[in-house]
Amino acid sequence: MKITAFAGSNSSTSINKQLVSYTASLFNELDTQVLDLNDFELPLYSVDIENKNGVPQTAVDFSNILKESDLLIISLAEHNGAYAAVFKNLFDWLSRVEGTKGFHNKPIFLMATSPGARGGSSVLEIANNRLQFNDGNILDSYSLPSFSTNFNKESGITDVALKAELASKIQNIKSQLKY
Ligand SMILES: Cc1cc2nc3c(=O)[nH]c(=O)nc-3n(C[C@H](O)[C@H](O)[C@H](O)COP(=O)(O)O)c2cc1C
């Protein structure tokens, strides 16, 4: 079981990266990688750039990483109620890689967190509705509200009910993946 986790953020202090790293660790799977989108620099998607130079190798490389994974854990930053630009840009390039609509029919655990009480629920809803059309197989989703109140670096999620909810979703995903 190869798990690939990343946040839809390019912040060096990303709370979504903290959440996704913590969640990935709870799967207790040796073959787990947490990626940082800052390591996958891509030009801003443009039809003109694509027509001139094709799809950047970085997008092809990222797409291959997804293809070789058995589970994707993605936690999305919410910017103005939608995807952060870095994720939307990656998503657009991934959808232009030959032979895929983006997510290779991979099982996905979709997440979001934000400093506010809605926990990124707008971007989560957008992605929940969309990724299926780009061959994403969303097994479950989870939102962590009020990040700084409910999470700390030492213990992870501190709120008992929210922690239990995440544990139950991980169990649900594991049973869907039959391991
Ligand atoms: C341009 C911008 C727009 C934002 N819009 C929202 C928003 O619509 N909803 C929300 O809950 N938080 C919003 N935030 C706050 C982000 O949730 C917060 O910056 C969070 O830390 C982003 O996740 P990250 O740390 O993983 O990048 C916004 C932040 C920025 C910089």
The ligand as a MOL file (V3000), in Angstrom:
LIG
                    3D

  0  0  0     0  0            999 V3000
M  V30 BEGIN CTAB
M  V30 COUNTS 31 33 0 0 0
M  V30 BEGIN ATOM
M  V30 1 C -6.1400 35.0140 -0.2450 0
M  V30 2 C -6.7130 34.2600 0.9100 0
M  V30 3 C -8.0490 33.9190 0.9040 0
M  V30 4 C -8.5920 33.1770 1.9590 0
M  V30 5 N -9.8960 32.8240 1.9070 0
M  V30 6 C -10.4050 31.9960 2.8610 0
M  V30 7 C -11.7240 31.4940 2.7500 0
M  V30 8 O -12.4450 31.7650 1.8200 0
M  V30 9 N -12.1780 30.6720 3.7220 0
M  V30 10 C -11.3930 30.3110 4.7890 0
M  V30 11 O -11.8310 29.5390 5.6350 0
M  V30 12 N -10.1360 30.7790 4.9130 0
M  V30 13 C -9.6190 31.6080 3.9820 0
M  V30 14 N -8.3290 32.0680 4.0780 0
M  V30 15 C -7.5330 31.6620 5.2320 0
M  V30 16 C -6.8720 30.3350 4.9530 0
M  V30 17 O -7.7770 29.3050 5.2850 0
M  V30 18 C -5.5930 30.2320 5.7750 0
M  V30 19 O -4.6480 31.1370 5.2540 0
M  V30 20 C -5.0320 28.8320 5.8220 0
M  V30 21 O -3.8870 28.8560 6.6420 0
M  V30 22 C -4.7130 28.3070 4.4300 0
M  V30 23 O -4.2500 27.0020 4.4960 0
M  V30 24 P -2.7100 26.6430 4.4120 0
M  V30 25 O -2.0660 27.1590 5.6890 0
M  V30 26 O -2.6840 25.1690 4.3360 0
M  V30 27 O -2.1390 27.3220 3.2100 0
M  V30 28 C -7.7740 32.8160 3.0540 0
M  V30 29 C -6.4250 33.1630 3.0460 0
M  V30 30 C -5.8990 33.8720 2.0000 0
M  V30 31 C -4.4230 34.2280 2.0040 0
M  V30 END ATOM
M  V30 BEGIN BOND
M  V30 1 1 1 2
M  V30 2 1 2 3
M  V30 3 2 2 30
M  V30 4 2 3 4
M  V30 5 1 4 5
M  V30 6 1 4 28
M  V30 7 2 5 6
M  V30 8 1 6 7
M  V30 9 1 6 13
M  V30 10 2 7 8
M  V30 11 1 7 9
M  V30 12 1 9 10
M  V30 13 2 10 11
M  V30 14 1 10 12
M  V30 15 2 12 13
M  V30 16 1 13 14
M  V30 17 1 14 15
M  V30 18 1 14 28
M  V30 19 1 15 16
M  V30 20 1 16 17
M  V30 21 1 16 18
M  V30 22 1 18 19
M  V30 23 1 18 20
M  V30 24 1 20 21
M  V30 25 1 20 22
M  V30 26 1 22 23
M  V30 27 1 23 24
M  V30 28 2 24 25
M  V30 29 1 24 26
M  V30 30 1 24 27
M  V30 31 2 28 29
M  V30 32 1 29 30
M  V30 33 1 30 31
M  V30 END BOND
M  V30 END CTAB
M  END
